[in-house]
Amino acid sequence: MGKSKFLLGLITSIIIIVALTGCKGAESSSDKGDGGETEGVELTFLSLITPNMTEEFWAGIIERFEEENPGVNINMISDPSSTGLNDEYLKQLLASGEVPDILSNISYNEFAEAGHLLDIPIDEDIEKINDYESLLIDEKLYSMQGYVQPHTVIFYNKDLFAEAGIEETPTTWDELFSVSEQLKENDITPLLAGGDWSTTLTFSILTSGEVFGKNPNWYGDRLEGKVSYTDDNWLKVADNFQKLAENDYFNEGALSIGYEELEKKFLNGEAAMFPMGSWFAAAEASIEHDYEIGVFNAPALDNEGGPYLAGSKGTNFSVSSETEHPEEAVEFLKFLTFDPETHKEFSEVDSMFSGLVDPINYDFTPLQQEIFDIIQDSEPMTGYEASPAGGFPVPGIADEYAKIGQNLLQGNFDVEEQMEGIDEYWEQNQ
């Protein structure tokens, strides 16, 4: 080989090596610029849009994160059907191969078991979450939540209670019936309920105290076949729920309206009681009204133990196991949970309470203070809707509660047959 050919070959080899090295660097998920900044990372975030957590709210948080993390861009998407949980929409995205990097408001246990979620490293940051161990599945963390959001409470219009001569809030089902009858006799609609996903809430709020409050291991026992939906406690509270409808204690046409209209009806003073989660207090804080709203625990059949309170650690956030940028995605979850400004804003906008070891609280309204006091005075109820109580329920249980609740709201259904239907669903899906 001549000298000129040797040099030409050597130069060509060097050019190829440099080119390949450059390509490899461009493909890295954590490229750093001259200033050590991440470059060219695009993350898709499946958000939860609600009357409180609007697109503008999320956009503000994303803007702050991007300012603090140059080179990382968050592209937000949301479920166009607005069904509450993002489960069905996420399944559609999984089927199409368009899986978001960051996920919110999903049944994370189901998707974790199917291998769709990233195992989030448990480090010093995670240990800042109070009782983070309750989020673990087989000792692994798939969901980051750092808030406290009570669900099983009932808001009430204090002026309407006074107008009907009611001086105390009910603590048992018998008292709830008595108060409802007294309100009805004074031409006041006692209770509000709605259709779609809100029926799940109404049914769960009014039944959970008796079932999950008195047996924190109920789902675990159901998985082992020790308890049933046709046990006396479930039959009694489900029957009571239907009797509320049969006695016309709920608003007319309940199944034809959704959550936003329910919220407006209560704020307009069209009913005395509204079973709903603590996020309603954020709407109450933003609307001027000339009457006072209070809150109390949902009833049980008797006063033995309790009062009970269930809820969640706020909107859950997870990372897809398919993401090409796991470090940056986890960093966004941490920003949502631990950044002081974001933590306070997120808590306040949805009337949540700080769930960190060192709490970051906002200035409570009087109604939010009442909820905070309930948190301090209540027995924790682990189970609620699809929340674990000694174990996770079978997939889709919340939808089954919605179906049962909607049937019972119409009245004249055989309650035992309805509850047998949930047992059959459980057996088919366990």
KEROKOL-31398 format. One line per field, with one value per residue (C-alpha): chain; residue number from 1; x, y, z; residue in one letter. Coordinates in steps of 0.1 Angstrom, whole numbers. Last residue first. Example, Ala and Ser with C-alpha at 12.3 -4.5 7.8 and 13.67 -1.06 7.14 Angstrom:
BEGIN
cadena c(A,A)
num c(2,1)
u c(137,123)
v c(-11,-45)
w c(71,78)
residuo c(S,A)
***
This chain:
BEGIN
cadena c(A,A,A,A,A,A,A,A,A,A,A,A,A,A,A,A,A,A,A,A,A,A,A,A,A,A,A,A,A,A,A,A,A,A,A,A,A,A,A,A,A,A,A,A,A,A,A,A,A,A,A,A,A,A,A,A,A,A,A,A,A,A,A,A,A,A,A,A,A,A,A,A,A,A,A,A,A,A,A,A,A,A,A,A,A,A,A,A,A,A,A,A,A,A,A,A,A,A,A,A,A,A,A,A,A,A,A,A,A,A,A,A,A,A,A,A,A,A,A,A,A,A,A,A,A,A,A,A,A,A,A,A,A,A,A,A,A,A,A,A,A,A,A,A,A,A,A,A,A,A,A,A,A,A,A,A,A,A,A,A,A,A,A,A,A,A,A,A,A,A,A,A,A,A,A,A,A,A,A,A,A,A,A,A,A,A,A,A,A,A,A,A,A,A,A,A,A,A,A,A,A,A,A,A,A,A,A,A,A,A,A,A,A,A,A,A,A,A,A,A,A,A,A,A,A,A,A,A,A,A,A,A,A,A,A,A,A,A,A,A,A,A,A,A,A,A,A,A,A,A,A,A,A,A,A,A,A,A,A,A,A,A,A,A,A,A,A,A,A,A,A,A,A,A,A,A,A,A,A,A,A,A,A,A,A,A,A,A,A,A,A,A,A,A,A,A,A,A,A,A,A,A,A,A,A,A,A,A,A,A,A,A,A,A,A,A,A,A,A,A,A,A,A,A,A,A,A,A,A,A,A,A,A,A,A,A,A,A,A,A,A,A,A,A,A,A,A,A,A,A,A,A,A,A,A,A,A,A,A,A,A,A,A,A,A,A,A,A,A,A,A,A,A,A,A,A,A,A,A,A,A,A,A,A,A,A,A,A,A,A,A,A,A,A,A,A,A,A,A,A,A,A,A,A,A,A,A,A,A,A,A,A,A,A,A,A,A,A,A,A,A,A,A,A,A,A,A,A,A,A)
num c(430,429,428,427,426,425,424,423,422,421,420,419,418,417,416,415,414,413,412,411,410,409,408,407,406,405,404,403,402,401,400,399,398,397,396,395,394,393,392,391,390,389,388,387,386,385,384,383,382,381,380,379,378,377,376,375,374,373,372,371,370,369,368,367,366,365,364,363,362,361,360,359,358,357,356,355,354,353,352,351,350,349,348,347,346,345,344,343,342,341,340,339,338,337,336,335,334,333,332,331,330,329,328,327,326,325,324,323,322,321,320,319,318,317,316,315,314,313,312,311,310,309,308,307,306,305,304,303,302,301,300,299,298,297,296,295,294,293,292,291,290,289,288,287,286,285,284,283,282,281,280,279,278,277,276,275,274,273,272,271,270,269,268,267,266,265,264,263,262,261,260,259,258,257,256,255,254,253,252,251,250,249,248,247,246,245,244,243,242,241,240,239,238,237,236,235,234,233,232,231,230,229,228,227,226,225,224,223,222,221,220,219,218,217,216,215,214,213,212,211,210,209,208,207,206,205,204,203,202,201,200,199,198,197,196,195,194,193,192,191,190,189,188,187,186,185,184,183,182,181,180,179,178,177,176,175,174,173,172,171,170,169,168,167,166,165,164,163,162,161,160,159,158,157,156,155,154,153,152,151,150,149,148,147,146,145,144,143,142,141,140,139,138,137,136,135,134,133,132,131,130,129,128,127,126,125,124,123,122,121,120,119,118,117,116,115,114,113,112,111,110,109,108,107,106,105,104,103,102,101,100,99,98,97,96,95,94,93,92,91,90,89,88,87,86,85,84,83,82,81,80,79,78,77,76,75,74,73,72,71,70,69,68,67,66,65,64,63,62,61,60,59,58,57,56,55,54,53,52,51,50,49,48,47,46,45,44,43,42,41,40,39,38,37,36,35,34,33,32,31,30,29,28,27,26,25,24,23,22,21,20,19,18,17,16,15,14,13,12,11,10,9,8,7,6,5,4,3,2,1)
u c(-597,-617,-645,-648,-650,-677,-697,-694,-704,-735,-744,-745,-772,-791,-791,-803,-833,-839,-869,-849,-834,-805,-799,-792,-768,-750,-747,-732,-709,-697,-689,-669,-649,-642,-625,-595,-599,-594,-559,-548,-553,-576,-562,-579,-603,-634,-622,-601,-574,-598,-578,-597,-608,-599,-568,-582,-615,-596,-580,-615,-627,-597,-605,-640,-625,-601,-566,-534,-510,-491,-456,-454,-421,-427,-446,-483,-494,-531,-553,-579,-574,-558,-543,-523,-510,-500,-482,-464,-455,-439,-420,-408,-412,-441,-445,-407,-401,-424,-405,-372,-386,-392,-357,-341,-363,-357,-363,-397,-410,-414,-438,-434,-460,-479,-508,-533,-537,-524,-558,-591,-607,-620,-637,-655,-647,-655,-690,-712,-736,-745,-717,-720,-699,-678,-688,-684,-695,-707,-718,-742,-738,-717,-687,-670,-633,-631,-661,-643,-613,-635,-648,-614,-621,-641,-679,-712,-732,-758,-785,-795,-801,-779,-763,-730,-747,-761,-729,-709,-735,-733,-696,-698,-723,-760,-785,-782,-796,-828,-844,-821,-817,-839,-868,-877,-869,-835,-825,-839,-815,-785,-800,-802,-765,-757,-776,-764,-728,-730,-750,-726,-737,-706,-685,-660,-634,-628,-591,-593,-623,-602,-575,-602,-617,-584,-593,-625,-646,-637,-638,-674,-693,-673,-673,-710,-719,-687,-685,-721,-716,-681,-690,-720,-696,-681,-710,-742,-750,-759,-771,-788,-815,-836,-853,-891,-891,-905,-876,-851,-866,-867,-830,-821,-839,-825,-789,-796,-805,-774,-751,-731,-757,-749,-763,-787,-814,-843,-850,-838,-808,-798,-804,-781,-754,-753,-736,-705,-702,-669,-654,-627,-599,-569,-534,-504,-470,-478,-453,-464,-445,-425,-413,-415,-440,-462,-452,-476,-481,-444,-445,-458,-449,-431,-396,-383,-388,-363,-337,-339,-364,-357,-390,-398,-411,-446,-461,-452,-488,-486,-475,-505,-530,-514,-512,-550,-543,-545,-512,-487,-453,-435,-467,-473,-481,-479,-515,-526,-507,-525,-559,-551,-540,-574,-592,-572,-571,-595,-621,-640,-628,-635,-606,-581,-552,-519,-490,-456,-428,-395,-362,-332,-331,-343,-352,-370,-386,-400,-414,-431,-446,-461,-477,-490,-506,-527,-536,-548,-571,-566,-597,-624,-605,-578,-556,-523,-507,-472,-451,-414,-389,-352,-331,-303,-297,-275,-238,-229,-212,-244,-252,-268,-290,-310,-281,-288,-268,-237,-238,-240,-210,-189,-200,-189,-155,-149,-159,-136,-107,-111,-111,-79,-62,-74,-61,-28,-24,-33,-7,20,14,0)
v c(-116,-104,-129,-133,-96,-91,-119,-102,-69,-85,-101,-65,-56,-88,-80,-44,-55,-23,0,32,53,63,25,19,48,37,2,13,38,12,-11,17,21,-17,-16,-36,-59,-43,-35,-50,-46,-18,-3,27,18,34,40,18,31,48,70,76,112,142,156,152,167,198,202,200,227,248,244,258,288,295,281,300,277,248,233,203,189,152,160,153,190,195,195,221,217,251,254,222,227,263,253,224,244,272,248,225,191,172,187,193,157,144,166,152,117,125,140,109,85,101,75,67,32,24,53,76,81,109,105,133,137,115,99,99,82,95,77,90,65,38,25,55,35,27,49,85,107,131,168,200,236,263,298,319,352,339,350,322,314,298,276,262,254,238,214,198,182,154,153,145,177,186,214,218,246,271,285,270,236,239,252,222,198,215,210,174,161,162,138,112,135,143,155,162,135,131,119,91,65,81,81,46,35,46,29,-4,0,7,-24,-48,-38,-43,-75,-93,-95,-76,-105,-112,-140,-149,-142,-113,-101,-101,-80,-56,-53,-49,-15,-32,-7,23,2,-10,15,45,35,36,72,84,54,60,97,93,66,87,116,94,99,110,134,136,164,159,174,195,221,224,226,191,180,194,176,144,147,154,123,101,113,107,71,68,79,111,137,175,193,223,216,240,238,274,267,237,259,286,261,248,214,197,159,142,110,123,138,149,146,155,141,116,98,66,34,28,-8,-29,-53,-23,8,37,30,32,70,75,112,121,135,99,102,130,110,82,56,50,51,18,29,20,-1,-35,-49,-49,-13,-4,-20,-5,29,33,66,102,114,100,112,99,97,64,68,31,32,5,23,55,39,23,57,71,43,49,87,88,115,109,141,127,147,130,155,164,185,189,194,207,200,221,245,229,258,277,245,238,273,271,236,250,279,257,233,261,275,241,240,223,236,229,198,188,159,158,132,148,143,149,163,165,185,196,192,219,215,250,237,216,183,154,133,110,103,101,132,118,87,106,127,96,81,112,113,76,81,111,92,63,85,102,68,56,87,84,48,56,83,61,35,0)
w c(409,379,377,414,420,393,410,444,428,413,447,459,434,440,477,471,450,431,437,438,410,432,438,402,400,431,418,385,402,427,397,381,412,413,379,388,418,452,465,497,535,527,495,478,451,467,503,525,549,573,597,630,631,653,636,601,612,624,590,575,598,589,553,560,579,550,556,551,533,547,540,564,576,574,542,537,533,531,501,492,454,447,482,481,446,454,487,471,440,460,483,456,472,455,420,417,428,401,376,388,383,346,342,356,336,301,275,291,286,323,324,354,381,398,422,429,466,494,495,514,543,576,604,635,648,673,682,673,652,616,603,592,568,588,591,571,574,549,560,540,521,492,473,453,453,488,481,450,471,497,471,469,504,488,484,501,497,523,525,489,464,482,450,462,464,429,415,428,414,381,380,390,364,360,346,373,400,381,413,443,469,500,479,504,478,471,508,510,483,504,535,515,506,542,555,527,532,570,568,545,508,496,511,537,544,508,510,485,505,537,521,508,543,562,578,591,611,590,558,561,583,572,535,528,525,509,485,472,467,453,428,418,410,382,359,376,404,441,464,497,519,494,516,517,555,558,536,560,589,569,560,597,608,581,589,626,619,597,625,632,621,624,654,658,631,633,595,590,611,589,558,572,581,545,547,534,539,543,530,507,527,507,523,502,492,465,443,427,416,448,454,486,470,463,483,488,525,530,521,557,557,525,533,529,491,491,510,484,473,436,415,399,366,355,327,340,343,381,380,357,381,412,397,393,375,385,368,343,332,301,280,261,223,213,202,226,255,246,247,280,293,283,301,333,335,364,365,332,315,280,264,287,291,274,286,268,293,279,296,282,311,344,368,340,328,362,366,332,341,373,354,326,352,367,332,321,352,385,403,378,369,344,353,335,311,308,278,282,256,265,241,263,300,314,325,313,281,274,289,272,296,275,252,215,206,224,203,171,180,187,154,136,154,146,109,105,122,98,67,79,84,50,32,51,40,4,2,17,-9,0)
residuo c(Q,N,Q,E,W,Y,E,D,I,G,E,M,Q,E,E,V,D,F,N,G,Q,L,L,N,Q,G,I,K,A,Y,E,D,A,I,G,P,V,P,F,G,G,A,P,S,A,E,Y,G,T,M,P,E,S,D,Q,I,I,D,F,I,E,Q,Q,L,P,T,F,D,Y,N,I,P,D,V,L,G,S,F,M,S,D,V,E,S,F,E,K,H,T,E,P,D,F,T,L,F,K,L,F,E,V,A,E,E,P,H,E,T,E,S,S,V,S,F,N,T,G,K,S,G,A,L,Y,P,G,G,E,N,D,L,A,P,A,N,F,V,G,I,E,Y,D,H,E,I,S,A,E,A,A,A,F,W,S,G,M,P,F,M,A,A,E,G,N,L,F,K,K,E,L,E,E,Y,G,I,S,L,A,G,E,N,F,Y,D,N,E,A,L,K,Q,F,N,D,A,V,K,L,W,N,D,D,T,Y,S,V,K,G,E,L,R,D,G,Y,W,N,P,N,K,G,F,V,E,G,S,T,L,I,S,F,T,L,T,T,S,W,D,G,G,A,L,L,P,T,I,D,N,E,K,L,Q,E,S,V,S,F,L,E,D,W,T,T,P,T,E,E,I,G,A,E,A,F,L,D,K,N,Y,F,I,V,T,H,P,Q,V,Y,G,Q,M,S,Y,L,K,E,D,I,L,L,S,E,Y,D,N,I,K,E,I,D,E,D,I,P,I,D,L,L,H,G,A,E,A,F,E,N,Y,S,I,N,S,L,I,D,P,V,E,G,S,A,L,L,Q,K,L,Y,E,D,N,L,G,T,S,S,P,D,S,I,M,N,I,N,V,G,P,N,E,E,E,F,R,E,I,I,G,A,W,F,E,E,T,M,N,P,T,I,L,S,L,F,T,L,E,V,G,E,T,E,G,G,D,G,K,D,S,S,S,E,A,G,K,C,G,T,L,A,V,I,I,I,I,S,T,I,L,G,L,L,F,K,S,K,G,M)
***
